[in-house]
Amino acid sequence: MRNVMIILKRLNDSFLKQRVLIIMMVIQNVILSLIVLMYANMIISNGRLNGEIDYIQVRFFYNLSIVLLSLIICAYSPFFLSNTLNKLYENNIIEHLLSVRVSIREIVFAVFLRGIRTLMILLISTFPIISISFYFGGFSIMKIIRLLIILIMFAIFISSICIYISSMILDKNVSLTVAYVISFVFMAINLISLNRVIVSFSMTFLYLIAMAIISLILLSNARNTVIFNT
């Protein structure tokens, strides 16, 4: 763990600065606030005119929130993670770390931890804004909790894919492109299957376990790819 923390510090010094992260978070949340508040205002205005809330609109608002959160995951994960290992390789940082007896597993875990930490900051910062869509009711608290847990695990899943791609493809631009294509394909699959998954605890549990196992396999196999064998 000590080596992991040292690598994390090195990554923080080498890559995205904290002020850039804050700017990205502010811009993202301002845009989300405008979208969410405009649609919420439309639902309330129509409710006043008709004397009742239109739950078709509420359902659409709920689905829109899920899509927006999924887009954030799939927009940021490749950006932060798909060119991390190959950038370290290009700058001879991996070679240096291995020469001072840092294990490959520690390097992969540190890079993953750094990326997922940044992604979680950006994702969780949107929850207070997106939660407005739950204000209108129609969804149980357990369903909402399961949804948020699935989205967090989906972020981990997509991040592990990006790390694996980064370890397989030396060219940063190619790895970024491939990561975006694969991320949005899995986003579409996740959105299609999501309503079926969150209807029951057992389905949610199986879905989370499956994503967790695949994520662990991808991160483990990242140690045996071209980045660490050239």
C-alpha positions in Angstrom: 0.0 0.0 0.0 2.9 2.4 0.7 4.1 1.9 -2.9 0.6 2.6 -4.2 0.4 5.9 -2.3 3.8 6.9 -3.7 2.7 6.2 -7.2 -0.6 8.1 -6.6 1.5 11.1 -5.5 3.6 10.8 -8.7 0.4 10.6 -10.8 -1.1 13.7 -9.1 2.0 15.6 -9.9 2.1 14.4 -13.5 -1.4 14.6 -14.8 -4.6 16.6 -14.4 -4.3 19.5 -11.9 -6.8 20.0 -9.2 -7.9 23.3 -10.5 -8.8 21.8 -13.9 -10.9 19.2 -12.1 -12.8 21.9 -10.3 -13.4 23.8 -13.5 -14.7 20.7 -15.2 -16.9 19.9 -12.2 -18.4 23.5 -12.1 -19.1 23.5 -15.9 -20.6 20.0 -15.8 -22.9 20.8 -12.8 -24.0 24.2 -14.3 -25.1 22.5 -17.5 -26.8 19.7 -15.6 -28.5 22.2 -13.3 -30.0 24.0 -16.3 -31.2 20.8 -17.9 -32.7 19.4 -14.8 -34.3 22.6 -13.5 -35.8 23.5 -16.8 -37.4 20.1 -17.1 -38.6 20.1 -13.5 -40.1 23.5 -14.0 -42.0 22.2 -17.1 -43.4 19.3 -15.0 -44.5 21.6 -12.2 -46.0 24.2 -14.6 -48.0 21.5 -16.5 -49.1 20.1 -13.1 -50.5 23.4 -12.1 -52.4 23.8 -15.4 -53.8 20.3 -15.4 -54.3 19.9 -11.7 -52.1 16.8 -11.4 -48.5 15.7 -12.1 -48.1 13.9 -15.4 -46.2 10.7 -14.5 -45.3 10.0 -18.1 -43.2 13.2 -17.9 -41.9 12.1 -14.5 -40.9 8.7 -15.9 -39.1 10.5 -18.7 -37.4 12.8 -16.3 -36.2 9.7 -14.3 -34.9 8.0 -17.4 -33.2 11.3 -18.5 -31.3 11.4 -15.2 -30.0 7.9 -15.7 -28.9 8.7 -19.2 -27.1 11.9 -18.0 -25.3 10.0 -15.3 -24.3 7.2 -17.7 -23.0 9.8 -20.2 -20.9 11.4 -17.5 -19.3 8.0 -16.7 -18.7 7.2 -20.4 -17.4 10.6 -21.2 -14.9 10.9 -18.3 -13.7 7.3 -17.9 -11.8 7.1 -21.2 -10.6 10.6 -20.7 -9.0 9.9 -17.4 -8.0 6.3 -17.7 -7.6 5.1 -21.3 -4.2 6.7 -21.9 -2.7 6.4 -18.4 -0.5 3.3 -18.5 0.7 4.0 -22.1 1.5 7.6 -21.0 3.5 6.2 -18.1 5.2 3.8 -20.5 6.0 6.6 -23.0 7.6 8.7 -20.3 9.6 5.7 -19.0 7.9 6.0 -15.6 6.9 2.4 -15.6 10.4 1.3 -16.3 11.6 3.5 -13.4 9.0 2.1 -11.0 9.8 -1.5 -11.9 13.5 -0.8 -11.4 12.8 0.3 -7.8 10.9 -2.9 -7.0 7.4 -1.6 -7.4 5.2 -4.5 -8.5 3.1 -4.4 -11.7 0.0 -5.0 -9.6 0.8 -2.0 -7.5 1.2 0.2 -10.6 -2.1 -1.0 -12.2 -4.0 -0.6 -8.9 -2.6 2.9 -8.3 -3.5 4.1 -11.8 -7.0 2.6 -11.5 -7.4 4.1 -8.0 -6.3 7.5 -9.2 -8.7 7.5 -12.1 -11.7 6.1 -10.3 -11.2 8.6 -7.5 -11.4 11.5 -9.9 -14.4 9.9 -11.7 -16.3 9.4 -8.4 -15.7 13.1 -7.4 -17.3 14.2 -10.7 -20.1 11.6 -10.6 -21.1 12.0 -6.9 -21.1 15.8 -7.2 -24.0 15.4 -9.7 -26.2 13.4 -7.3 -27.8 16.4 -5.5 -28.8 17.9 -8.9 -30.0 14.6 -10.4 -32.0 13.7 -7.2 -34.5 16.4 -8.2 -35.9 13.9 -10.6 -36.8 11.6 -7.6 -38.7 14.5 -5.9 -41.8 13.9 -7.9 -42.3 10.3 -6.5 -43.3 7.1 -8.2 -40.1 5.3 -7.3 -39.3 3.5 -4.1 -36.3 4.5 -2.1 -34.8 1.0 -2.4 -35.1 1.2 -6.2 -33.3 4.5 -6.2 -30.5 3.2 -3.9 -30.1 0.1 -6.2 -29.9 2.4 -9.2 -27.1 4.5 -7.7 -25.1 1.4 -6.6 -25.4 0.0 -10.1 -24.2 3.3 -11.6 -21.2 3.4 -9.3 -20.3 -0.2 -10.1 -20.8 0.5 -13.8 -18.3 3.4 -13.4 -15.8 0.9 -11.9 -16.5 -1.6 -14.7 -16.0 1.0 -17.5 -12.8 2.3 -15.7 -11.4 -1.3 -15.6 -12.0 -1.6 -19.3 -10.2 1.7 -20.0 -7.2 0.6 -17.9 -7.1 -2.7 -19.8 -7.2 -0.9 -23.1 -4.5 1.5 -21.9 -2.3 -1.5 -21.1 -2.8 -3.1 -24.5 -2.5 -0.2 -26.9 0.7 1.9 -26.9 -0.7 4.7 -29.0 -2.6 7.1 -26.7 -4.9 8.4 -29.4 -5.9 5.0 -30.6 -6.5 3.7 -27.0 -8.7 6.8 -26.3 -10.8 6.2 -29.4 -11.2 2.5 -28.8 -12.1 3.2 -25.1 -14.8 5.7 -26.1 -16.3 3.3 -28.7 -16.4 0.4 -26.2 -17.7 2.6 -23.3 -20.6 3.8 -25.3 -21.5 0.3 -26.5 -21.6 -0.9 -22.9 -23.5 2.2 -21.9 -26.3 1.3 -24.4 -26.3 -2.3 -23.2 -26.5 -1.1 -19.5 -29.4 1.3 -20.2 -31.4 -1.3 -22.1 -31.0 -3.9 -19.3 -31.2 -1.5 -16.3 -35.0 -1.4 -15.8 -35.0 -5.2 -15.7 -32.1 -5.4 -13.3 -33.3 -3.0 -10.6 -36.8 -4.6 -10.2 -35.5 -7.1 -7.7 -32.7 -7.4 -5.2 -31.5 -10.7 -6.6 -31.2 -9.4 -10.1 -29.3 -6.4 -8.8 -27.0 -8.6 -6.8 -26.2 -10.9 -9.7 -25.6 -7.9 -12.0 -23.2 -6.3 -9.5 -21.3 -9.5 -8.9 -21.0 -10.1 -12.7 -19.6 -6.5 -13.2 -17.2 -6.9 -10.2 -15.8 -10.2 -11.4 -15.2 -8.9 -15.0 -13.6 -5.8 -13.6 -11.2 -7.8 -11.4 -10.4 -10.1 -14.4 -9.6 -7.1 -16.6 -7.4 -5.4 -14.0 -5.6 -8.7 -13.3 -5.0 -9.3 -17.0 -3.7 -5.7 -17.5 -0.5 -6.9 -15.8 0.2 -9.3 -18.7 -0.2 -7.0 -21.7 2.2 -5.2 -24.0 2.9 -2.3 -21.7 4.7 -4.5 -19.2 6.2 -7.0 -21.7 8.1 -4.8 -24.1 
